[in-house]
Amino acid sequence: MARAAKDTRPIADQATSEAACTYAALILYEDNQDIDATKLAKIIKASNLRVEPIWTKVFEKALKGKRVGDLLHGSSGTGNSAPSAQTTSTPAAAETKKAEPVKEVKKAEEPEEDVDMGGLFD
């Protein structure tokens, strides 16, 4: 019986491992597949990288139940699309929370001064 050849590639550093898992997760997302550690590891291996198995497990747990598209577009990605309701304690507090027009404060322009650079640009 033939043994599987031992993988002699060096293990990638932390930043490379995180990037590889991120790109693998994006590939799975684009292909509309579930993101799990096995699939992440398979894609990473195909890219000729070697990462610690913990990284694929961390990414699987971090992305479980999340919508990657929502994470990419800046929302929470938790799957709960209902907006959260904020309540205020008094009507006066509610009135103070209304948006007020932003007033730009312009500083008076100061004239430029000639600074002696000691002949640096002569």
N, CA, C and O atoms as a GROMACS GRO file, in nm:
protein
  488
    1MET      N    1   0.085  -0.117   0.000
    1MET     CA    2   0.000   0.000   0.000
    1MET      C    3   0.089   0.123   0.000
    1MET      O    4   0.181   0.134   0.081
    2ALA      N    5   0.062   0.215  -0.090
    2ALA     CA    6   0.143   0.335  -0.104
    2ALA      C    7   0.094   0.441  -0.007
    2ALA      O    8  -0.026   0.464   0.009
    3ARG      N    9   0.189   0.505   0.057
    3ARG     CA   10   0.157   0.614   0.149
    3ARG      C   11   0.142   0.743   0.073
    3ARG      O   12   0.202   0.764  -0.032
    4ALA      N   13   0.058   0.831   0.129
    4ALA     CA   14   0.043   0.963   0.070
    4ALA      C   15   0.170   1.043   0.096
    4ALA      O   16   0.227   1.038   0.205
    5ALA      N   17   0.213   1.114  -0.004
    5ALA     CA   18   0.334   1.193   0.010
    5ALA      C   19   0.311   1.305   0.111
    5ALA      O   20   0.207   1.370   0.112
    6LYS      N   21   0.412   1.324   0.197
    6LYS     CA   22   0.402   1.429   0.298
    6LYS      C   23   0.417   1.565   0.231
    6LYS      O   24   0.503   1.585   0.146
    7ASP      N   25   0.333   1.657   0.273
    7ASP     CA   26   0.337   1.792   0.219
    7ASP      C   27   0.456   1.866   0.281
    7ASP      O   28   0.460   1.889   0.401
    8THR      N   29   0.550   1.901   0.198
    8THR     CA   30   0.672   1.964   0.248
    8THR      C   31   0.673   2.115   0.229
    8THR      O   32   0.771   2.181   0.263
    9ARG      N   33   0.565   2.171   0.175
    9ARG     CA   34   0.559   2.316   0.159
    9ARG      C   35   0.558   2.383   0.296
    9ARG      O   36   0.498   2.331   0.389
   10PRO      N   37   0.625   2.498   0.308
   10PRO     CA   38   0.621   2.568   0.437
   10PRO      C   39   0.481   2.624   0.464
   10PRO      O   40   0.407   2.659   0.372
   11ILE      N   41   0.448   2.630   0.591
   11ILE     CA   42   0.319   2.685   0.631
   11ILE      C   43   0.325   2.837   0.619
   11ILE      O   44   0.422   2.900   0.662
   12ALA      N   45   0.222   2.893   0.560
   12ALA     CA   46   0.217   3.038   0.538
   12ALA      C   47   0.208   3.112   0.671
   12ALA      O   48   0.158   3.059   0.771
   13ASP      N   49   0.257   3.236   0.671
   13ASP     CA   50   0.248   3.318   0.791
   13ASP      C   51   0.103   3.362   0.814
   13ASP      O   52   0.015   3.332   0.733
   14GLN      N   53   0.079   3.431   0.924
   14GLN     CA   54  -0.057   3.467   0.963
   14GLN      C   55  -0.127   3.553   0.858
   14GLN      O   56  -0.241   3.524   0.822
   15ALA      N   57  -0.062   3.656   0.811
   15ALA     CA   58  -0.125   3.746   0.714
   15ALA      C   59  -0.159   3.673   0.585
   15ALA      O   60  -0.267   3.693   0.529
   16THR      N   61  -0.069   3.589   0.537
   16THR     CA   62  -0.094   3.513   0.415
   16THR      C   63  -0.206   3.413   0.436
   16THR      O   64  -0.289   3.393   0.348
   17SER      N   65  -0.209   3.349   0.553
   17SER     CA   66  -0.314   3.252   0.584
   17SER      C   67  -0.450   3.319   0.587
   17SER      O   68  -0.548   3.265   0.534
   18GLU      N   69  -0.458   3.435   0.650
   18GLU     CA   70  -0.585   3.508   0.656
   18GLU      C   71  -0.629   3.551   0.517
   18GLU      O   72  -0.747   3.540   0.482
   19ALA      N   73  -0.536   3.599   0.438
   19ALA     CA   74  -0.570   3.642   0.302
   19ALA      C   75  -0.616   3.523   0.218
   19ALA      O   76  -0.713   3.535   0.142
   20ALA      N   77  -0.548   3.410   0.231
   20ALA     CA   78  -0.586   3.292   0.154
   20ALA      C   79  -0.727   3.246   0.192
   20ALA      O   80  -0.806   3.211   0.104
   21CYS      N   81  -0.758   3.245   0.320
   21CYS     CA   82  -0.892   3.206   0.364
   21CYS      C   83  -0.997   3.306   0.318
   21CYS      O   84  -1.108   3.267   0.280
   22THR      N   85  -0.963   3.433   0.319
   22THR     CA   86  -1.056   3.536   0.272
   22THR      C   87  -1.087   3.517   0.125
   22THR      O   88  -1.204   3.519   0.085
   23TYR      N   89  -0.983   3.499   0.044
   23TYR     CA   90  -1.005   3.481  -0.099
   23TYR      C   91  -1.081   3.351  -0.127
   23TYR      O   92  -1.167   3.348  -0.214
   24ALA      N   93  -1.049   3.246  -0.054
   24ALA     CA   94  -1.120   3.119  -0.073
   24ALA      C   95  -1.268   3.134  -0.037
   24ALA      O   96  -1.355   3.080  -0.106
   25ALA      N   97  -1.297   3.208   0.070
   25ALA     CA   98  -1.436   3.233   0.109
   25ALA      C   99  -1.509   3.313   0.002
   25ALA      O  100  -1.626   3.287  -0.026
   26LEU      N  101  -1.441   3.410  -0.056
   26LEU     CA  102  -1.502   3.489  -0.164
   26LEU      C  103  -1.529   3.404  -0.287
   26LEU      O  104  -1.631   3.423  -0.354
   27ILE      N  105  -1.440   3.311  -0.317
   27ILE     CA  106  -1.462   3.221  -0.430
   27ILE      C  107  -1.586   3.136  -0.404
   27ILE      O  108  -1.669   3.118  -0.494
   28LEU      N  109  -1.598   3.082  -0.284
   28LEU     CA  110  -1.715   3.001  -0.250
   28LEU      C  111  -1.842   3.085  -0.255
   28LEU      O  112  -1.946   3.038  -0.301
   29TYR      N  113  -1.835   3.207  -0.207
   29TYR     CA  114  -1.951   3.296  -0.209
   29TYR      C  115  -1.995   3.323  -0.354
   29TYR      O  116  -2.113   3.316  -0.385
   30GLU      N  117  -1.900   3.353  -0.439
   30GLU     CA  118  -1.931   3.382  -0.580
   30GLU      C  119  -1.991   3.260  -0.649
   30GLU      O  120  -2.070   3.274  -0.743
   31ASP      N  121  -1.954   3.141  -0.602
   31ASP     CA  122  -2.006   3.018  -0.661
   31ASP      C  123  -2.134   2.970  -0.591
   31ASP      O  124  -2.183   2.861  -0.619
   32ASN      N  125  -2.187   3.053  -0.499
   32ASN     CA  126  -2.309   3.023  -0.424
   32ASN      C  127  -2.300   2.891  -0.347
   32ASN      O  128  -2.397   2.815  -0.343
   33GLN      N  129  -2.185   2.866  -0.287
   33GLN     CA  130  -2.166   2.746  -0.207
   33GLN      C  131  -2.155   2.783  -0.061
   33GLN      O  132  -2.119   2.896  -0.027
   34ASP      N  133  -2.188   2.686   0.026
   34ASP     CA  134  -2.170   2.707   0.168
   34ASP      C  135  -2.021   2.716   0.198
   34ASP      O  136  -1.939   2.649   0.136
   35ILE      N  137  -1.989   2.801   0.295
   35ILE     CA  138  -1.848   2.818   0.332
   35ILE      C  139  -1.820   2.729   0.451
   35ILE      O  140  -1.871   2.752   0.561
   36ASP      N  141  -1.739   2.626   0.428
   36ASP     CA  142  -1.698   2.539   0.538
   36ASP      C  143  -1.548   2.513   0.529
   36ASP      O  144  -1.485   2.540   0.427
   37ALA      N  145  -1.493   2.461   0.637
   37ALA     CA  146  -1.347   2.445   0.648
   37ALA      C  147  -1.292   2.352   0.540
   37ALA      O  148  -1.183   2.377   0.489
   38THR      N  149  -1.364   2.247   0.506
   38THR     CA  150  -1.317   2.152   0.406
   38THR      C  151  -1.304   2.217   0.269
   38THR      O  152  -1.203   2.199   0.200
   39LYS      N  153  -1.405   2.292   0.230
   39LYS     CA  154  -1.401   2.359   0.100
   39LYS      C  155  -1.295   2.468   0.096
   39LYS      O  156  -1.226   2.485  -0.004
   40LEU      N  157  -1.281   2.541   0.206
   40LEU     CA  158  -1.176   2.643   0.214
   40LEU      C  159  -1.039   2.579   0.197
   40LEU      O  160  -0.956   2.629   0.121
   41ALA      N  161  -1.015   2.469   0.268
   41ALA     CA  162  -0.886   2.400   0.261
   41ALA      C  163  -0.858   2.348   0.120
   41ALA      O  164  -0.744   2.352   0.073
   42LYS      N  165  -0.960   2.299   0.054
   42LYS     CA  166  -0.943   2.246  -0.082
   42LYS      C  167  -0.902   2.357  -0.178
   42LYS      O  168  -0.812   2.338  -0.261
   43ILE      N  169  -0.965   2.473  -0.168
   43ILE     CA  170  -0.930   2.585  -0.256
   43ILE      C  171  -0.789   2.634  -0.225
   43ILE      O  172  -0.712   2.664  -0.316
   44ILE      N  173  -0.756   2.644  -0.098
   44ILE     CA  174  -0.623   2.691  -0.058
   44ILE      C  175  -0.515   2.596  -0.106
   44ILE      O  176  -0.410   2.639  -0.153
   45LYS      N  177  -0.542   2.465  -0.095
   45LYS     CA  178  -0.445   2.366  -0.143
   45LYS      C  179  -0.426   2.378  -0.294
   45LYS      O  180  -0.315   2.364  -0.345
   46ALA      N  181  -0.536   2.403  -0.367
   46ALA     CA  182  -0.528   2.419  -0.512
   46ALA      C  183  -0.448   2.542  -0.550
   46ALA      O  184  -0.393   2.549  -0.660
   47SER      N  185  -0.441   2.640  -0.460
   47SER     CA  186  -0.363   2.761  -0.489
   47SER      C  187  -0.216   2.744  -0.452
   47SER      O  188  -0.138   2.839  -0.457
   48ASN      N  189  -0.179   2.621  -0.417
   48ASN     CA  190  -0.041   2.586  -0.383
   48ASN      C  191   0.008   2.656  -0.256
   48ASN      O  192   0.126   2.688  -0.243
   49LEU      N  193  -0.085   2.679  -0.163
   49LEU     CA  194  -0.049   2.734  -0.033
   49LEU      C  195  -0.076   2.628   0.073
   49LEU      O  196  -0.151   2.533   0.051
   50ARG      N  197  -0.015   2.647   0.186
   50ARG     CA  198  -0.039   2.559   0.300
   50ARG      C  199  -0.061   2.646   0.423
   50ARG      O  200   0.026   2.724   0.461
   51VAL      N  201  -0.178   2.632   0.485
   51VAL     CA  202  -0.209   2.710   0.605
   51VAL      C  203  -0.242   2.614   0.718
   51VAL      O  204  -0.278   2.499   0.695
   52GLU      N  205  -0.230   2.663   0.839
   52GLU     CA  206  -0.269   2.584   0.955
   52GLU      C  207  -0.419   2.554   0.946
   52GLU      O  208  -0.495   2.643   0.908
   53PRO      N  209  -0.462   2.434   0.978
   53PRO     CA  210  -0.604   2.399   0.970
   53PRO      C  211  -0.694   2.487   1.057
   53PRO      O  212  -0.814   2.500   1.030
   54ILE      N  213  -0.638   2.547   1.160
   54ILE     CA  214  -0.719   2.631   1.248
   54ILE      C  215  -0.778   2.749   1.172
   54ILE      O  216  -0.889   2.794   1.204
   55TRP      N  217  -0.705   2.801   1.071
   55TRP     CA  218  -0.753   2.918   0.998
   55TRP      C  219  -0.882   2.888   0.922
   55TRP      O  220  -0.974   2.970   0.923
   56THR      N  221  -0.889   2.773   0.858
   56THR     CA  222  -1.011   2.740   0.784
   56THR      C  223  -1.129   2.721   0.880
   56THR      O  224  -1.242   2.755   0.847
   57LYS      N  225  -1.100   2.666   0.997
   57LYS     CA  226  -1.206   2.647   1.097
   57LYS      C  227  -1.253   2.781   1.154
   57LYS      O  228  -1.372   2.801   1.177
   58VAL      N  229  -1.159   2.873   1.175
   58VAL     CA  230  -1.194   3.005   1.226
   58VAL      C  231  -1.284   3.078   1.126
   58VAL      O  232  -1.384   3.138   1.164
   59PHE      N  233  -1.247   3.072   1.000
   59PHE     CA  234  -1.327   3.139   0.897
   59PHE      C  235  -1.464   3.074   0.882
   59PHE      O  236  -1.564   3.142   0.860
   60GLU      N  237  -1.469   2.942   0.894
   60GLU     CA  238  -1.598   2.874   0.886
   60GLU      C  239  -1.690   2.922   0.998
   60GLU      O  240  -1.807   2.953   0.975
   61LYS      N  241  -1.638   2.926   1.120
   61LYS     CA  242  -1.720   2.971   1.233
   61LYS      C  243  -1.756   3.119   1.223
   61LYS      O  244  -1.867   3.158   1.257
   62ALA      N  245  -1.663   3.200   1.175
   62ALA     CA  246  -1.689   3.343   1.166
   62ALA      C  247  -1.797   3.375   1.062
   62ALA      O  248  -1.874   3.469   1.079
   63LEU      N  249  -1.802   3.297   0.956
   63LEU     CA  250  -1.895   3.325   0.848
   63LEU      C  251  -2.022   3.242   0.854
   63LEU      O  252  -2.113   3.261   0.772
   64LYS      N  253  -2.031   3.151   0.950
   64LYS     CA  254  -2.149   3.066   0.960
   64LYS      C  255  -2.271   3.152   0.994
   64LYS      O  256  -2.270   3.229   1.090
   65GLY      N  257  -2.376   3.138   0.914
   65GLY     CA  258  -2.499   3.212   0.937
   65GLY      C  259  -2.494   3.355   0.887
   65GLY      O  260  -2.591   3.429   0.901
   66LYS      N  261  -2.383   3.395   0.828
   66LYS     CA  262  -2.369   3.532   0.777
   66LYS      C  263  -2.392   3.530   0.626
   66LYS      O  264  -2.367   3.430   0.558
   67ARG      N  265  -2.439   3.641   0.576
   67ARG     CA  266  -2.450   3.659   0.432
   67ARG      C  267  -2.329   3.740   0.388
   67ARG      O  268  -2.318   3.859   0.419
   68VAL      N  269  -2.240   3.676   0.317
   68VAL     CA  270  -2.114   3.738   0.280
   68VAL      C  271  -2.138   3.864   0.196
   68VAL      O  272  -2.065   3.962   0.209
   69GLY      N  273  -2.239   3.862   0.112
   69GLY     CA  274  -2.271   3.979   0.032
   69GLY      C  275  -2.302   4.100   0.117
   69GLY      O  276  -2.262   4.212   0.086
   70ASP      N  277  -2.376   4.077   0.226
   70ASP     CA  278  -2.407   4.187   0.317
   70ASP      C  279  -2.281   4.238   0.386
   70ASP      O  280  -2.266   4.358   0.409
   71LEU      N  281  -2.191   4.148   0.420
   71LEU     CA  282  -2.065   4.190   0.483
   71LEU      C  283  -1.982   4.274   0.387
   71LEU      O  284  -1.916   4.370   0.428
   72LEU      N  285  -1.986   4.237   0.260
   72LEU     CA  286  -1.911   4.312   0.160
   72LEU      C  287  -1.967   4.451   0.138
   72LEU      O  288  -1.894   4.545   0.108
   73HIS      N  289  -2.098   4.463   0.153
   73HIS     CA  290  -2.163   4.591   0.127
   73HIS      C  291  -2.182   4.675   0.253
   73HIS      O  292  -2.245   4.781   0.247
   74GLY      N  293  -2.130   4.630   0.365
   74GLY     CA  294  -2.127   4.713   0.484
   74GLY      C  295  -2.236   4.691   0.586
   74GLY      O  296  -2.236   4.761   0.688
   75SER      N  297  -2.329   4.599   0.566
   75SER     CA  298  -2.427   4.575   0.670
   75SER      C  299  -2.377   4.463   0.760
   75SER      O  300  -2.270   4.408   0.736
   76SER      N  301  -2.452   4.430   0.863
   76SER     CA  302  -2.405   4.335   0.964
   76SER      C  303  -2.394   4.194   0.912
   76SER      O  304  -2.309   4.118   0.960
   77GLY      N  305  -2.476   4.155   0.816
   77GLY     CA  306  -2.468   4.020   0.762
   77GLY      C  307  -2.525   3.914   0.852
   77GLY      O  308  -2.496   3.796   0.832
   78THR      N  309  -2.607   3.951   0.950
   78THR     CA  310  -2.660   3.852   1.042
   78THR      C  311  -2.782   3.782   0.990
   78THR      O  312  -2.827   3.684   1.050
   79GLY      N  313  -2.837   3.827   0.881
   79GLY     CA  314  -2.956   3.764   0.827
   79GLY      C  315  -3.084   3.830   0.875
   79GLY      O  316  -3.191   3.800   0.823
   80ASN      N  317  -3.074   3.919   0.971
   80ASN     CA  318  -3.191   3.990   1.022
   80ASN      C  319  -3.198   4.123   0.951
   80ASN      O  320  -3.120   4.214   0.979
   81SER      N  321  -3.293   4.134   0.858
   81SER     CA  322  -3.298   4.257   0.778
   81SER      C  323  -3.388   4.364   0.838
   81SER      O  324  -3.399   4.472   0.781
   82ALA      N  325  -3.453   4.336   0.950
   82ALA     CA  326  -3.542   4.435   1.012
   82ALA      C  327  -3.458   4.544   1.077
   82ALA      O  328  -3.364   4.513   1.150
   83PRO      N  329  -3.490   4.670   1.054
   83PRO     CA  330  -3.412   4.777   1.118
   83PRO      C  331  -3.438   4.779   1.268
   83PRO      O  332  -3.547   4.747   1.314
   84SER      N  333  -3.337   4.817   1.341
   84SER     CA  334  -3.353   4.823   1.486
   84SER      C  335  -3.423   4.953   1.524
   84SER      O  336  -3.394   5.059   1.468
   85ALA      N  337  -3.514   4.943   1.618
   85ALA     CA  338  -3.588   5.062   1.661
   85ALA      C  339  -3.517   5.124   1.780
   85ALA      O  340  -3.479   5.056   1.875
   86GLN      N  341  -3.500   5.255   1.773
   86GLN     CA  342  -3.439   5.326   1.884
   86GLN      C  343  -3.548   5.409   1.951
   86GLN      O  344  -3.625   5.479   1.885
   87THR      N  345  -3.554   5.400   2.081
   87THR     CA  346  -3.654   5.476   2.154
   87THR      C  347  -3.584   5.583   2.235
   87THR      O  348  -3.471   5.566   2.280
   88THR      N  349  -3.653   5.693   2.254
   88THR     CA  350  -3.599   5.800   2.336
   88THR      C  351  -3.686   5.813   2.460
   88THR      O  352  -3.803   5.775   2.459
   89SER      N  353  -3.630   5.866   2.564
   89SER     CA  354  -3.701   5.871   2.691
   89SER      C  355  -3.804   5.984   2.697
   89SER      O  356  -3.907   5.969   2.762
   90THR      N  357  -3.778   6.096   2.633
   90THR     CA  358  -3.870   6.210   2.640
   90THR      C  359  -3.889   6.271   2.502
   90THR      O  360  -3.803   6.255   2.415
   91PRO      N  361  -4.001   6.341   2.481
   91PRO     CA  362  -4.020   6.408   2.353
   91PRO      C  363  -3.914   6.514   2.327
   91PRO      O  364  -3.875   6.537   2.212
   92ALA      N  365  -3.867   6.579   2.431
   92ALA     CA  366  -3.762   6.681   2.414
   92ALA      C  367  -3.634   6.616   2.361
   92ALA      O  368  -3.566   6.673   2.276
   93ALA      N  369  -3.604   6.498   2.411
   93ALA     CA  370  -3.485   6.428   2.364
   93ALA      C  371  -3.502   6.387   2.218
   93ALA      O  372  -3.405   6.389   2.142
   94ALA      N  373  -3.623   6.352   2.180
   94ALA     CA  374  -3.649   6.315   2.040
   94ALA      C  375  -3.630   6.434   1.948
   94ALA      O  376  -3.579   6.419   1.837
   95GLU      N  377  -3.670   6.553   1.993
   95GLU     CA  378  -3.656   6.672   1.911
   95GLU      C  379  -3.508   6.710   1.894
   95GLU      O  380  -3.469   6.761   1.789
   96THR      N  381  -3.428   6.686   1.996
   96THR     CA  382  -3.286   6.721   1.986
   96THR      C  383  -3.213   6.626   1.894
   96THR      O  384  -3.107   6.659   1.842
   97LYS      N  385  -3.268   6.507   1.872
   97LYS     CA  386  -3.204   6.410   1.785
   97LYS      C  387  -3.234   6.434   1.638
   97LYS      O  388  -3.175   6.368   1.552
   98LYS      N  389  -3.326   6.525   1.607
   98LYS     CA  390  -3.357   6.554   1.467
   98LYS      C  391  -3.233   6.613   1.401
   98LYS      O  392  -3.155   6.685   1.462
   99ALA      N  393  -3.220   6.581   1.275
   99ALA     CA  394  -3.103   6.627   1.202
   99ALA      C  395  -3.108   6.778   1.182
   99ALA      O  396  -3.208   6.832   1.137
  100GLU      N  397  -3.000   6.842   1.217
  100GLU     CA  398  -2.987   6.985   1.197
  100GLU      C  399  -2.894   7.007   1.080
  100GLU      O  400  -2.800   6.930   1.059
  101PRO      N  401  -2.917   7.111   1.002
  101PRO     CA  402  -2.827   7.136   0.890
  101PRO      C  403  -2.685   7.161   0.942
  101PRO      O  404  -2.664   7.230   1.042
  102VAL      N  405  -2.592   7.104   0.871
  102VAL     CA  406  -2.452   7.118   0.911
  102VAL      C  407  -2.401   7.252   0.860
  102VAL      O  408  -2.414   7.285   0.742
  103LYS      N  409  -2.345   7.328   0.951
  103LYS     CA  410  -2.290   7.458   0.915
  103LYS      C  411  -2.139   7.444   0.904
  103LYS      O  412  -2.072   7.401   0.998
  104GLU      N  413  -2.087   7.482   0.790
  104GLU     CA  414  -1.943   7.475   0.772
  104GLU      C  415  -1.879   7.601   0.828
  104GLU      O  416  -1.922   7.713   0.799
  105VAL      N  417  -1.778   7.581   0.906
  105VAL     CA  418  -1.705   7.693   0.962
  105VAL      C  419  -1.580   7.710   0.878
  105VAL      O  420  -1.494   7.622   0.870
  106LYS      N  421  -1.571   7.827   0.815
  106LYS     CA  422  -1.456   7.854   0.730
  106LYS      C  423  -1.357   7.940   0.807
  106LYS      O  424  -1.392   8.041   0.868
  107LYS      N  425  -1.234   7.897   0.803
  107LYS     CA  426  -1.129   7.975   0.866
  107LYS      C  427  -1.086   8.085   0.770
  107LYS      O  428  -1.086   8.067   0.648
  108ALA      N  429  -1.049   8.196   0.827
  108ALA     CA  430  -0.996   8.304   0.745
  108ALA      C  431  -0.862   8.258   0.689
  108ALA      O  432  -0.777   8.208   0.762
  109GLU      N  433  -0.846   8.276   0.558
  109GLU     CA  434  -0.722   8.231   0.498
  109GLU      C  435  -0.608   8.323   0.541
  109GLU      O  436  -0.618   8.445   0.534
  110GLU      N  437  -0.502   8.260   0.584
  110GLU     CA  438  -0.385   8.336   0.626
  110GLU      C  439  -0.290   8.344   0.508
  110GLU      O  440  -0.273   8.247   0.434
  111PRO      N  441  -0.227   8.457   0.490
  111PRO     CA  442  -0.132   8.466   0.380
  111PRO      C  443  -0.013   8.374   0.404
  111PRO      O  444   0.030   8.352   0.517
  112GLU      N  445   0.039   8.320   0.294
  112GLU     CA  446   0.154   8.231   0.306
  112GLU      C  447   0.276   8.312   0.346
  112GLU      O  448   0.295   8.427   0.306
  113GLU      N  449   0.358   8.248   0.426
  113GLU     CA  450   0.479   8.315   0.470
  113GLU      C  451   0.597   8.254   0.397
  113GLU      O  452   0.600   8.134   0.370
  114ASP      N  453   0.693   8.337   0.366
  114ASP     CA  454   0.817   8.284   0.309
  114ASP      C  455   0.902   8.236   0.425
  114ASP      O  456   0.930   8.310   0.519
  115VAL      N  457   0.942   8.111   0.416
  115VAL     CA  458   1.023   8.052   0.521
  115VAL      C  459   1.162   8.029   0.467
  115VAL      O  460   1.178   7.972   0.359
  116ASP      N  461   1.264   8.073   0.542
  116ASP     CA  462   1.400   8.054   0.500
  116ASP      C  463   1.439   7.908   0.523
  116ASP      O  464   1.442   7.862   0.637
  117MET      N  465   1.469   7.834   0.413
  117MET     CA  466   1.504   7.694   0.422
  117MET      C  467   1.656   7.675   0.424
  117MET      O  468   1.707   7.565   0.402
  118GLY      N  469   1.726   7.781   0.448
  118GLY     CA  470   1.872   7.771   0.458
  118GLY      C  471   1.939   7.740   0.327
  118GLY      O  472   2.043   7.675   0.324
  119GLY      N  473   1.880   7.786   0.216
  119GLY     CA  474   1.941   7.764   0.085
  119GLY      C  475   1.915   7.625   0.031
  119GLY      O  476   1.982   7.584  -0.064
  120LEU      N  477   1.823   7.552   0.086
  120LEU     CA  478   1.795   7.414   0.046
  120LEU      C  479   1.749   7.405  -0.099
  120LEU      O  480   1.788   7.315  -0.172
  121PHE      N  481   1.664   7.500  -0.140
  121PHE     CA  482   1.610   7.496  -0.277
  121PHE      C  483   1.665   7.604  -0.367
  121PHE      O  484   1.603   7.637  -0.468
  122ASP      N  485   1.778   7.659  -0.335
  122ASP     CA  486   1.840   7.765  -0.418
  122ASP      C  487   1.913   7.706  -0.534
  122ASP      O  488   1.971   7.779  -0.614
   0.00000   0.00000   0.00000
